[in-house]
Amino acid sequence: MAVKRDDEDKVIVIPLEDRDPELEKRVRYWVDHTPDLPVNKIRHKRVKIPKFSDAWLKERWEVEEIKRCKYGHNGMSGKMYMWFNYGYIKNLTGGKIEPEFRVADDSWFTSLTEAEASQEWGLICVKRRRAGFSWKAALDALHSAMLHPHSSIGMNSKSERDSIHLFRKVMFLYDNLPDFLKAAIGSKSGMKVEFFVTDTDENGNKKRSGTESEMIVVPPTDSAYEGMMLSKWIADEAGKTVNLPQIWSYTEDCLMQEMRRVGVPVLFGTSGDIGKDGAGLLEMWENSEIYKLKKVFFGGWMGIAVDEFGNDRKEDAIRWIIYERERRKGLSAKSYNDFLQRYPLDDGEAFSQAGGEGLGDIGLINDQMARIRDERPLVKKGIFRLSHDEKVYFEPVQDGPVHIYIEPDPSLRDGYLGGNDPADHDDALPGASLLSTHIISKPIGTQPPQICMEYAERPQKLNNYYNQMILALRYYNNAPVLIERNRYRIVEYTESVGYKHLLAMTPQKITKMVTGRANSIGVHMNEITKEYMESLIDWYVDEYSEHIWSPTLLQQFIDYGTKNTDLVFSFGMALMLLKEHMGRNPKKSSDIDRGKFSRTLRRNADGSVSIVEKAINQQRRIGFINPSDFAAYTNR
């Protein structure tokens, strides 16, 4: 079968001899995990307007075509019929081009038709870039205004300039329609068009007839549609409209009739900058049911390679995307991610954003994020609590800040290690960075080091956080934790409750790299230490990305360098400690009696440090330094 290609999107079929087995696994994964569109078996041809010698036959044919444009024909929706048979797109190099029939486009127009019929819910679409949606939106607006009397259509794009271009597309499509399809324009001013015919009644008074619909294209200001009644609102480039939530709050009322929505909102776009422009689209996408919006994902493979019937050659398109990603891995994370957003294979990739250089192999990171979305691994969420007999237990809490991926093996004495990103001040302001802790397992035999627990939160009282951290370390067989030592609050607090012995000493690797004292607690996060941490994260992602089940941590690898990436630092701390302990096999609990003594550190008069055994009952003050604070926290 021949492959049709866009002028802008060139899909190359990868020859068999050039295919890589590992990349082919990714191709097969995405082919199996992306939706299939309906299969079309009709070879559609664009309507050619015949020449008529008989006026009655001509009128009859034109009336039939108008009905087909409104109600559909031969398996196509009415909007698709009008788009395919009578639409024209302005060519970038001059002239105009006819749209080809594509099942992906027909599915989109079908979704629009169903939304209009529901008079209850709208559409929110996340799409690949340069998929021609602005032209299709222009056709949809014309279709609704000209074939549905008394319609009021509001449209906007991401800026005033883009809104002007959108209006020009509407008028270009209108100007190139055959005369019999054009509804008469009674008024046109600025970016507003009214469709009506003026005549007179029997008393000589002027009156309007015809469709009496109107279409207005406006800049994306918050209150652009305030006071209007809209039968449809089309928001083009919604992922790059910074004030999308504000526009929605004003415009939703314009779609209502008393207590019921009768107008259809249609929002679509690529994700833009998730930290800024695309935040509104992401929020509405994730909460689409609340907004009464039906999700439509227009994937990167859609419409870029089709057979003669307009069906997507999905495997060829996905293979091209995967191999292009591999080829572009040498680019910066931002450049790579730009390509990822242009051709996303699922909605998570569409909303992935790299503003800086990032950490780790971004291809492996995004593959793992896709695997998490597909497999939905079991994660226990909750908090740690202390029983009356001083034992730590985990209590499940919906949306709890502690996430457990692997429960501890009680038979391992020193099988777990921790990393922490602390703070020094209570009463954090909104937007302050989180405190975070990771606990990872040591490798045992062929079992790799894995993330067992992740804890990220910013309570108003830091002691509440450090209580949870200590309980987590105890839960994982008194795991040591590496901290940033220039944060003294955590050292003071853990010492005050008798658990300073859980704070790990500076790894020898770092002591050798950085001039400093041996036998010190934690590490000082300077540029050298930071580069070392970054190299360890790169190593872990390369070797063990399939064992990272935290989507937040994976996204922070991508965002690293541009946003608060607190989890990256606690995970990096844990890896520094892991490298120090690699090669040491965890001991069984039978090797010692953990019920009587624990270890703590004491600095001698000469500055050296000695290990002192300390009775467990001296540590039982954990959580009771400030009883009211701790009780409020553990009983929430």
N, C-alpha and C positions, 0 to 999 in steps of 0.2 A: 504493500500500500504506500502511496505517496505521502510524504509529510509536508503539510502546509506550514509556513513559517511567517511570523510577523516581520515587517521591515525592521523593527527594533529588536526583536528577540530571536536570535539565531540558535536553534537547537541542533546540535551535532550528534548524530548517532555514533556511539562509541563502538568501533569494530571489536569482534570477539577476541582477536589476538592482543588487543590493548587493554583488556579488562583485568582489573586487579581483584583477587579473591576476597580480600578484606573489605574493599569498597563495595563489592557485589553483595556482601552480607548486609551492609547498610541499605543498599538499593532494595534488596528483598524485604527488609524490615519495613521500609517506608511504603513500598508497594502494598504490603499486607495490612498496613495500619493507616492508610488514607482511604477516604470514602470513594466509592464508585458512583459515578453519575449514571442516569438512565442511558440506555443504549439506543441510538437512533439508527434505523435501517433504511431511511428514505433519503435519496440524493436530492436535496432541495435545490431548486434553481430560482434565481431572482425573477420576479414577474416583469415581463415586458409589456408595456402599455400598447395595446393594438390600435390601429387606425380604423375608425368607424365611418361608414357612409350613411348609416341610419342613426339618427339622434336618439331614438327610443332604445336601441340596443346599447348605445354608448352610455346612456343614463342608467340602464339596468345593470351593466357591467360595473360602473362606478359605485352604485349603491351596494352591490355585492362586495366589492373591495373594501368599502368603508365598514361593512359588517365584519369582514374578516379581520380588519385592523382592530376592531373593538372587541370581538369575542374570540378570535383565534381561528385557525384553520390547519388541517393536515398535521395535527399533532403539536402545532406551535401555539403559544399563547398569543393574544391579540397584540401585546406590546412587542413580542418577538417578531411577529409577522410584519408589523410596521417597520421595525428596525431593520430587518433583513431585506425587505423588498423595497422600502422607500427611504431608508436612511442614507445619508452621505456624510462622510467624515472629511474634514479639511486635511489635506496632505501637507506634511511639514515642508516638502520640497515644491509645493505649489499644486494647484488643482484639487481634485476631490477623489475619494476612493469609496467603494461600496463595501459594507461589512460582509464578511464571510459568515456562513452559518456555523455556529459552534454550540454544542450541547451545553457547555458551561454558561454561555450567555442566555440561552433559553431557560436554564434552571433559575438564573437570577431574575429574569423577567416574570417567570412563573411565581417566584416568591413574592415579588411586588404585587402581582395580581391577587394572590391569596391574602396578602395583608390588607389590600383595599376592600376585599369582600368581607373580611372579618369585622371591620369597623370597631376593632377593639385593641389589637396589638400592632406594633410596627416592626421595623427591621433594623438591626445593627449589623453591619458587615465589616469584617476585617479582611483585607485583601492584599494581594501582591501589588507591587508598584507597576505603573504604566500598563494597566489592564483596560484602559479606555472607559473607566467608570464615569468620568465627567460627561463624556458624550452620551453614554447610556442614560445618565441622569437627566440630561437635556431632553432626550427623546421621551423618557418617562413623563417628564413635566408637560411636554407638548401633548402627549397622548391623553393625559388626565384632563388637561384644560380644554382640548378641542373635542374630545369624544364623550366627555361626562359633563353635561350642562351644570352651570352654577358652581363650578369648582373654583377654589381659591388656593393657589399654589405659592408657597414661599420657599425661596432658595437662597443659600449663601455658601461661600467657600471660605478658605482659611484667612483671607485678607480682602481688603477692598479691591485691590488689583485683580486677585484671582476671581472674585465675584463678578467683576466686569468681563473677564475672559469667559466665565461660565455663561453669562448672558449672551455673549457673542456666539457661543456654540449653539445655544437655543435658537437664535435667529438664523444662523447658518443652516441648521436642519430645517427650520420653517421655510426659508427662502427656496430650498431645493426640493420641497415636496411638490407633487403634481397639484395643479389647481383644484382638482375635485376633492383633495384631502384637506386643503387649507380652510380653516375656519376664518371668517372675515375678521380683520383687526379693526376695531372701532376707535381705539385710542392707543397711542404709544408715546410715552414720555420717560426720559431717563432710562431706567431699567425696569419699567413697568409696562405690561401689555394687557389690554382688555379686548376680549373677543365678543363683539356684538355687531348687530346691524341696526341702523336707525331708520325708522319709517314713521308714518303718521297713522293715527286711528281715524275712525269715521268723522270725528269732530275736528280733525286737523291738528290734533296734538301730537307732538313727537313722542315716540316710544321706542324702547329697545327690544330686540328679539335676537334669535340666534342662540349660541351656547351661553352667553352672558357669564363667561368665566374670566378670571384674571390671573395673571402671573406676575410676581414681583421678585426681583433678585436684589439682595441688600448686602452691605458689608456686615461682618460678624460682630456687631455690637450686642451688648447684653440684652437690651430692650428693643431690638430691631423690629420685632413683630408685636410689641405690646399694644393691646387694644384691637388687634385684628382677629378675625375668625378664619382659620385655615382648614382646608380639607386635606392638605398634604404639606408637610415640611420636609425639605430635602437639604441635608447638611453634607456638603461635599468637603473632602479633606478634613474629616472630623478629628483625625489623629494629630493634626497640626494646628488645631484651633485651641488656643490656650484657654479661652474662657468658655469652653463647651458646657461645663456644668451650669454656669450662670445663664447662658443662652437657653438651656433646657428649662431652668426654673421659671423663666419668663414665658417661654413659648408653649410649655405644656398646657397652660390654661387656654391658649388660642386653639387647641385641638379638641377642647371639651365642649359638650353641649349639656348644660346642667351638671349632672354627676357622672356622665358617661363620655368616654373618649370616642369621637366619631372621625376625627382627622387621623391621618396616617403619618407618623414620623419615620423618616428613612435616613439613617446615619451611616456613613461609610468612610473608610480611609485606611491608610497605613498608620502604624502606631506612632511615628514621630519620636520625639524625645520623651521617654516614659517619666523622667524626672520633672518634666515641665509640660511641653506641648501635648504629649499623648496621655497624660495622667487621667484626663477626663474620659477619654475613650476607653482606657483600660478599666476604670472604675465602673463605667456603664456596661461594659462587656461582661465583667465578672459578676455584676448584679443585674443582669438583663431581665430576670423574672420580675424583680421589683419595679423596673421601669416598663414592664409589659412590652419587651422587645424580643423578637425572635432572632437568634444568632444565625448568621450566615458566614461561613469562612470560605473565601475564594483563594485557594491554595496556589503556591508558586508554580505548580505543574499545570494548572488549568489554562487551557486555551493557547499554549505556546507550541504545541505539536498535535495536530489532529489529522484524522484520516479523511477520506473523501466524503464521509457522511457527517463530519463535524464532531466525531467522538474523540475524546482525548486519548492520545497515545501515552498513557500515564507512565508506563515503565520507561520508555525512551526519555521522557521529560524529566522524571525523577533521577534517572541515571546521569543525565547531563548536569543536573543541579549538584548531585553528590560529587561528581568528578571535578566540576568547577570549584566547589568548595575546597577540595583537596589541593587543587592547583593554587588557590589563593591563600593557603595557610601561611605562606611566608609573609603576607601583608600584615599590617598592624591589626590589632583586635578591632579597632573601629572600622577599618576598611573591610575586614572580613565580615563584621556584623552588618554593615551596610548591604553587602550582597545577600546575607542571610535574610534581612528584612525585605529585600526586593523579591526573593523567591522563597518564602517561608513554606515549610512542609506541614506545620500545624500552627495553631494560634499562639502557642507558647513561644515559638520562634519569631512570630510576627511581633511580639511584644518584648523580645530580647533586645537589649540596647547596650552597646559598649561605648562609653564616652571617652575612656582613656586607653591605656595600653593593656589593662587587664592582667590576669595571671593564668597560667596553664594553657593547655591546648584547647582553644575555643571550640574546635570541632568536636573533641571528646566531651567537653562540658555540655554542649548543646545536645549531643547524642544522649547523654545521661539524663538531662532534663526531660527529654522526650520519653525516655524509658520510664522515668518516675511518673509522668502524666499517664502513661499507658498502663503500667503495672500497678500503680497506686499501692506501694508497699505499706505494710502495717506499721504504724508509728503510734506508740503510747504517749499520750499527752497528759500532764498532770503536775503534781508537786510532791516533794519529799516531806515526810513528817516524822516526828520522833515519838515513839510510844512511851508509855509510862515506865517501862523497864529499860529505857534508853536505847532501844533498837530502832534503826532507820527502816522505814517502809515507804513505798511509792503509792500514792493515791491518785487514781485517774481523775482528771478534771477536764471538762470540755474546754478546748483552746488553752490548756495550761501551758506555762512557759517552758516547762521541762519536757523535752522530747527524747524518748528512749527508743533506740533502734535495735539494740542488742542487750539483753539482760546479762548481768554479771554471772560468771561461773564461780560459785562459792569455794570451789576446790583450788582456785588459783590464788596464791598469796600475793604475788606482785605482777599480775598479768595486765594491769591497766595503768594508764598514764593520763594526766590532765594538762590542759593549758587554759589560762585565764587572761582576759583583757579587763583590768579593773578600772576604778575611778576613785577619787578622793573626796568628793563633795556630795552632800545630801541635796534634796530639793532641786532636782534638775529641771531646767526650763523645757518647754515643749520643743521637740526636735533634737534634744540632746542625744548623744550617742548611747547605745545600749551597753550594758555589761554582759559579757558572754563567757561561757565556759564550755570546753569540749573534753570529753573523756574518750580515749581510743584504746584499743586492745593491742598488745604486743603480738607479733607474728608467732605462731606456734606450728612448727612443721610446714605444711603447705598452705596453712591458713594465713592470709595476709593481714596486716594491721588494718583495723576497721574502726569507723566512728561508731561508738556505742551510745553516746548521750550528747545532747546539745541543749544548752540552757542560755537563753538570752532574755533579758528583762532590764528595766530601769525603775525599780521602786523608789519612792521618795526617800526612804531610809536605806542607806547602803548596807547597814547591818543585816537587814532582812535578806538582801541578796547574798551576802557572805554566809549567812546561816544556811541558805539553800545550797550554796557551793560546797560547804563543808559536809553537809548531809549527803550530797552527791558523791563526794570523794569517799566517805565512809561506806556508802551503799556499794561502791565498786571496790570493796576490799581494801579500804584505806589507801586509795591511789594517790601518789604524789602529784602535785600540780606545779607547773612552772608559771611564774608571774612576771610582770614588768616591775622591777624592784624600785623604780623611781616613783611608784605609787605606794606611799607608806601606810595609808589607811588600812589596806588589807593585811599588811604584816602586823600592825598593832592589834587589829581585831582578832586575827587567828591566834596570836600569842595570848591575848587576854582570856580566850575561852579554852586554851590548852591544846590547840591543834596546829601550832606552829611547825611541828615536825612533818606535817603534810606539805609544807612549802619546799619545793625542790631547790637544790643548790644549782649554781651556774654550771651548765654543761661544760666539760673540759674543752670541747671543740670551740666554744665561744671564748673561753678564757685564753686559749692559744691565739685566736684571731684578734682579740681586743685586749689591750693593756688594761689590766685590772687585778683585783684581789681574787685569789682562790678562796674557796669555802664561803662564798657569799650567796645569799638567797636571791633567786631570780636572775633576770637579765636586764641590762640597760638597753633600751630600744634606740640605738643610734643607727647611722646609715649602714655601717658594716653589718650589724646584726639584722637589720631590715633586709638587706640584700641576701643574706644567708637564709632568712626565713622564706623569702620569695623563691629562692632556688629549690628549697625543700617542697614548697607547694607545687612548683612546676614538676618536680620529680614524682610526687604522689599522684597528681592528676594523670601524668603519662602512664604510670604503672597501675594505678588502682581506681581510676575514675568510676568504674562500674560498681564500686563499693561506697560511693558517696550518695546517700539517700536524702540529703537535705537540699531542697530546691533553693532555699534562701542562701545557703552557703555557696552553692553553684552560681547563683546570680551575682553574689558579691565578688566572686572571682572575676566575672565579666566587668563589674562596675568599679573594680579596684583602681584607685587613683583619682576618682571623680566624686565619690560619695563616701559617707560613713560606712566603713566595711568592718565592723567590729568583730563579726564572726571569723573573718579571715585572720585576725590577729590572735584570737584564742586558739584557733586551729593550728596556726603557725607555731605558736608556743608549744602545743602538744607534740608537733612534729620534731621540734628541736630536742625535746626531752626523749622522744622516741629514738632519734638517731643516737643519742647517748646510751640508750639501753639496748639497741639492736645487737643481737647475738647472745644476750643473757636470757636464758630460758626461765619462764615463770616457775616459782616453787609451789609445791602443793601445800595446802593448809596444814597438813599433818607435820610439816617441818617445824612448826612453832606453835606455841599456845598463844593465840592472839587475844585471849580473854583476860589476861592478867596485866600485861605490860604493853606500852607503846613507846616509841622513841621520840625524843625531842633534842634540840640543839642548845648547847650552852657555850658562850664565849668566855674563855679563860682570861686571866689577868694579862697574859703575854700576847693576847690578840688571837690565839688559836681557837679552834672550835672543837668541842668534844661532844660525843653522843651520850645522852643520859636517858636511862630507862625511867619511865614515869607511870605510876599506877593509873589505871583507867578511871578510877573514881574521881581523880583530880580533873578529868576532862568533862565531867558531866554537867558542866555549866553551859554547854552549848545550847543556845536558844533562850537562855534565861538571864542574860546580862540585862536585857530590857524586857521583862516578862510581858508587858502590855503590847509592845510592838510585835514581839514574836507570836503571841497568841492571836493577835489580829491577823497576822500574815498566814499562819498555818490553819486557821479556821475559816479563811475566806471562802 
